[in-house]
Every structure is written in C-alpha cells, then in structure tokens.
C-alpha cells in the first residue's frame, strides 16, 4: 500500500512550500517513488517474469511432471529425454495506465500545499487501485475455482477456519486431466480488512489465531504480521468483502512490465518551460505511467471463497 503521509520538507525545521517544490522538478517524483515502494499487491502474489515488449505469450500449466517417469539406467546406458505436456497458448497485450496532476500559479502564490498533498495522495491511490483491479480481472479471466462458505461470515456461528481449510484442500488436491496431483501448496490469503474483522469475530477463529508470525521478508506493505490457518494475510484498501482468495503465491501466475512505474519531472504544462508564470495555462504538471501484464498460469492454484455475506 502507498505511504499516504502528508508532504514534509526533506530539511529538518524548514517550511515546505509550493514554491520550494516547483524549484526542484524532481522533488515530487522522488517523493512519490519513495511512497510507492512496496505499494503493489500483485508483487506479493505473482512471480516476476521480467520485462516485455508489449505482448506476452504463455501457456497454462497442464501438468507438473515430464511426460515420462524417471527410469532406471544401467552403467553406460543412455539417459532418456522427455518433454512436458503444454497447455493452450495464450497471449496478452499490455495496457498502459497513466494519470497526471497539476500545480497552478495560484496554488504557488497562495502556497496551497494542502491541495498539492491531496492530489499526490489521490494519484498514489489511483495507481494502486488500478493495479488491484488488474489483478482481480486476471483472476476472473482465468476462471479460477470457487468454494462456497459453509455459513455466511456475518453469522455468529460461522466457521471461517473450516472454509479456509476447505479452500486449501481444494488447491492441494487439484489434479490434472490424467488424474495426477499438481502438488500445489496454498500459503496466502488475499482478503479485505473488513472481511478480516468478520473472520476474527468468530470464536472458532480465535481458538486457532496465531498473532506472532511476522513476515520477515515483505515485498508489499499490505502483508499483515500474522498468519491465519497457516496462511499469510495480504490485504488492500481496494478489496471488497467479496474479494477473498486462497492461493499459492509465486506459482499461480506472473507479472511482467513493459513500462515500470515512472513519474515525470514537474514541468510547465504548455508553452515556454522557463516561464515564471507557468506557461500558457499558468500551471505545472507531473505524470505517472505504468504498463504491466498480469496473467494466471495455474488457475487451480487459486480458489475464491463465495457467499461471505449470505
């Protein structure tokens, strides 16, 4: 999740003004890079497939083994070679998400630092929410399995730990078309904070709750410092109560950047870049852009829980 603390001066004791920000075109982008570090949920869920040139072709996992079993080989015997069963070829085209913010001449002369701060926070939220939406869209496109909860989690006698165990079993016992286990090991729960409250209110959950299993190597600030039913907990402000998934992180799918997250220097929006009035529109702007592909290669390594609200 992004750091949404208000903008402050990098120099202790000095007042931060809009004029100060405008004098250094990279001050605001640098602060945003800092705030957005570890901000994206998919970084905690999906493996890094490196960069791409705008299009990625991939196959869903059809089987976890080679087509032939390992064989005994006699001394000086030739070692056999086998291949893998490959799924259908799929392709995804990267989608560029971008947005900009403005600082007006009036904001500078009136030192409206609050408006600058609010725009920065809104930009951070916009970029992180678009990433969460893209991840959920990838889950939906992959047609992942679902598990209906035994009782709505809003009910006093709900059994959320039983539901999590059912989802984990569905993943760990997932089989190929020829009835072979994939060997998945579910390790992550993706859930809204509001749904966590429902889960923790259950007496059944409290009996099993382990609150001292901090993640020692977080790749995303939304990884919470406890485990539930052996699952590390990953959350985001942009998840709803209906967005609850159990999965094996790093195995279910991948992420690949065409354009990593970038921020442009704060510059005159239109006209002479050296114009003290801010050019034709009397304003300065900064842009944010990212182009990323997200795909699910192992849909059976993810399960969505349904019916939480009854």
Secondary structure, 3 states (H helix, E strand, C coil): CCCCCCCCCCCCCCCCCHHHHHHCCCHHHHHHHHHHCCCCCHHHHCEEEEECCCEEEEEEEEEEEECCCCCCCCCCCCCCCCCEEEEEEEEEECEEEEEEEEEEHHHHHCCCHHHHHHHHHHHHHHHHHHHHHHHHHHHHHCCCEEEECCCCCCCCCCCHHHHHHHHHHHHHCCECCCCCECCCCCCEEECCHHHHHHHHCCHHHHHHCECCCCCCCCCCCCEEEEEECCEEEECCCCCCCCCCEEECCCCCEEEEEEEEEEECCCEECCCCCCCCCCHHHCEEEEEEEEEEEEEECCHHHEEEEECCCC
